[in-house]
Amino acid sequence: MTVCKKGFLANRSTKKVKKKKKQCIVRVYAKDGIPLNKCTVETAEKLLQSNKAVKVGKLKIKLMYKGTRWLKNEIKKRDKYRCYICGRLLDDKEVTLDHIIPKSRGGKDTFDNLATCCFECNNLKADMSLEEFEFFIELLKFQVFLWFSKYHIVRVYQK
């Protein structure tokens, strides 16, 4: 026990406190120079070893491919902010990207396989192909038609 300046007793622990090492942060840039994000030195070294990036500065690397932000913006421009399923005009916040050939079936994140879609249609389509989804919609329309016609017949006979 030691006495502090103001007369209070203070406990001093004999344990040494380990200081955390500060991790160096590496800035990641897209191929066209747009800043994307930050990563650790270990991740940057893995990207450099796999030839997916090039060292630009002391703590800067540049990816060899264009980032996903670029791809998303180009697809939005191509599709003119319209859902490719329902055709609704979307705001920038409402736009989601949908895989025409789902990733679960071997679809890739390419310009030709992605399309703008509204949230509702994207969730309804799930992991179906476009042909399966069209069949699913026709089946839903038929079931709704049967339900409405059955309901209408019941109402007519009740009168």
C-alpha positions as CSV (number, residue, x, y, z in Angstrom):
1,M,0.0,0.0,0.0
2,T,1.2,3.4,-0.9
3,V,0.0,6.8,0.2
4,C,-1.1,9.1,-2.6
5,K,-0.5,12.9,-2.6
6,K,-3.8,13.7,-1.1
7,G,-3.4,11.1,1.7
8,F,-5.6,8.4,0.2
9,L,-4.3,4.8,0.2
10,A,-3.9,3.2,-3.2
11,N,-3.4,-0.4,-4.1
12,R,-0.6,-1.1,-6.6
13,S,-0.9,-4.4,-8.4
14,T,2.3,-6.2,-9.2
15,K,0.9,-7.5,-12.5
16,K,2.4,-6.1,-15.6
17,V,-0.3,-4.8,-18.0
18,K,0.2,-6.0,-21.6
19,K,-0.2,-3.2,-24.1
20,K,-2.0,-4.0,-27.2
21,K,0.0,-3.6,-30.4
22,K,-1.4,-1.0,-32.7
23,Q,-2.3,-2.7,-36.0
24,C,-1.2,-0.9,-39.1
25,I,-4.1,-0.2,-41.4
26,V,-3.6,-0.4,-45.2
27,R,-5.8,1.7,-47.5
28,V,-7.3,-0.2,-50.4
29,Y,-8.1,1.4,-53.7
30,A,-10.0,0.2,-56.7
31,K,-8.4,-0.2,-60.1
32,D,-9.6,3.2,-61.2
33,G,-8.3,4.9,-58.0
34,I,-11.5,5.1,-56.0
35,P,-10.8,4.5,-52.2
36,L,-12.8,1.4,-51.2
37,N,-11.9,0.4,-47.6
38,K,-9.2,-0.4,-45.1
39,C,-7.6,-3.7,-44.2
40,T,-4.9,-5.1,-42.0
41,V,-1.3,-5.7,-43.1
42,E,-1.9,-9.4,-43.1
43,T,-4.8,-9.2,-45.4
44,A,-2.9,-6.8,-47.7
45,E,0.0,-9.3,-47.8
46,K,-2.4,-12.1,-48.8
47,L,-3.8,-10.0,-51.6
48,L,-0.3,-9.1,-52.9
49,Q,0.9,-12.7,-52.8
50,S,-2.2,-13.9,-54.7
51,N,-1.6,-11.2,-57.4
52,K,-5.0,-9.6,-56.7
53,A,-3.4,-6.3,-55.7
54,V,-0.3,-4.1,-56.4
55,K,1.6,-2.1,-53.8
56,V,1.2,1.6,-54.5
57,G,2.7,3.3,-51.4
58,K,4.0,2.5,-48.0
59,L,0.5,1.7,-46.6
60,K,-1.5,1.7,-49.9
61,I,-2.5,-1.1,-52.2
62,K,-4.5,-1.0,-55.5
63,L,-6.7,-3.9,-56.5
64,M,-6.3,-5.4,-59.9
65,Y,-10.0,-5.6,-60.5
66,K,-12.7,-2.9,-60.3
67,G,-14.5,-2.8,-57.0
68,T,-18.1,-3.8,-56.4
69,R,-19.2,-0.2,-55.9
70,W,-18.3,0.5,-59.5
71,L,-20.2,-2.6,-60.7
72,K,-23.3,-1.7,-58.8
73,N,-23.4,1.9,-60.1
74,E,-22.9,0.7,-63.7
75,I,-25.7,-1.8,-63.4
76,K,-28.0,0.9,-62.0
77,K,-27.2,3.1,-64.9
78,R,-27.7,0.3,-67.4
79,D,-31.1,-0.7,-66.1
80,K,-32.2,3.0,-65.6
81,Y,-33.2,2.3,-61.9
82,R,-36.0,-0.1,-62.9
83,C,-36.8,-3.4,-61.4
84,Y,-36.3,-6.0,-64.1
85,I,-39.2,-8.2,-62.8
86,C,-42.0,-5.7,-62.1
87,G,-40.7,-2.7,-64.0
88,R,-41.2,-0.3,-61.1
89,L,-39.0,2.9,-61.1
90,L,-36.8,2.8,-57.9
91,D,-35.0,5.3,-55.8
92,D,-31.3,4.9,-55.1
93,K,-32.0,3.5,-51.6
94,E,-34.5,0.9,-52.9
95,V,-32.3,-0.7,-55.5
96,T,-31.0,-4.2,-54.8
97,L,-29.0,-6.3,-57.2
98,D,-30.3,-9.7,-58.2
99,H,-28.5,-12.6,-59.8
100,I,-30.3,-13.8,-62.9
101,I,-28.6,-17.2,-62.5
102,P,-28.5,-17.6,-58.7
103,K,-25.1,-18.0,-56.9
104,S,-26.3,-21.2,-55.4
105,R,-26.5,-22.6,-59.0
106,G,-23.1,-21.3,-60.2
107,G,-24.0,-17.7,-61.1
108,K,-21.2,-15.2,-60.7
109,D,-21.0,-11.5,-59.8
110,T,-20.6,-10.3,-63.4
111,F,-22.1,-7.5,-65.3
112,D,-24.2,-9.8,-67.4
113,N,-25.6,-11.9,-64.5
114,L,-26.7,-9.0,-62.3
115,A,-29.8,-6.8,-62.7
116,T,-31.5,-4.1,-60.6
117,C,-34.5,-5.3,-58.6
118,C,-36.8,-4.1,-55.9
119,F,-36.6,-5.6,-52.5
120,E,-40.0,-7.4,-52.7
121,C,-39.3,-9.0,-56.0
122,N,-35.8,-10.0,-55.0
123,N,-37.1,-11.8,-51.9
124,L,-39.9,-13.4,-53.8
125,K,-37.6,-14.8,-56.5
126,A,-35.1,-16.2,-53.8
127,D,-32.8,-18.7,-55.5
128,M,-35.0,-19.5,-58.5
129,S,-33.9,-19.1,-62.1
130,L,-35.9,-16.6,-64.2
131,E,-37.8,-19.4,-65.9
132,E,-38.8,-21.0,-62.6
133,F,-39.8,-17.7,-61.2
134,E,-42.0,-16.9,-64.2
135,F,-43.7,-20.3,-63.8
136,F,-44.1,-19.6,-60.0
137,I,-45.8,-16.3,-60.7
138,E,-48.2,-17.9,-63.2
139,L,-49.0,-20.6,-60.6
140,L,-49.7,-17.9,-58.0
141,K,-52.0,-16.0,-60.4
142,F,-53.9,-19.2,-61.1
143,Q,-54.2,-20.0,-57.4
144,V,-55.4,-16.5,-56.6
145,F,-57.9,-16.8,-59.5
146,L,-59.2,-20.1,-58.1
147,W,-59.5,-18.6,-54.6
148,F,-61.4,-15.5,-55.8
149,S,-63.7,-17.5,-58.0
150,K,-64.4,-20.0,-55.2
151,Y,-65.1,-17.1,-52.8
152,H,-67.3,-15.4,-55.4
153,I,-69.3,-18.6,-55.9
154,V,-69.8,-19.1,-52.2
155,R,-71.0,-15.5,-51.8
156,V,-73.5,-15.9,-54.7
157,Y,-75.0,-19.1,-53.3
158,Q,-75.3,-17.6,-49.8
159,K,-77.6,-14.9,-51.1
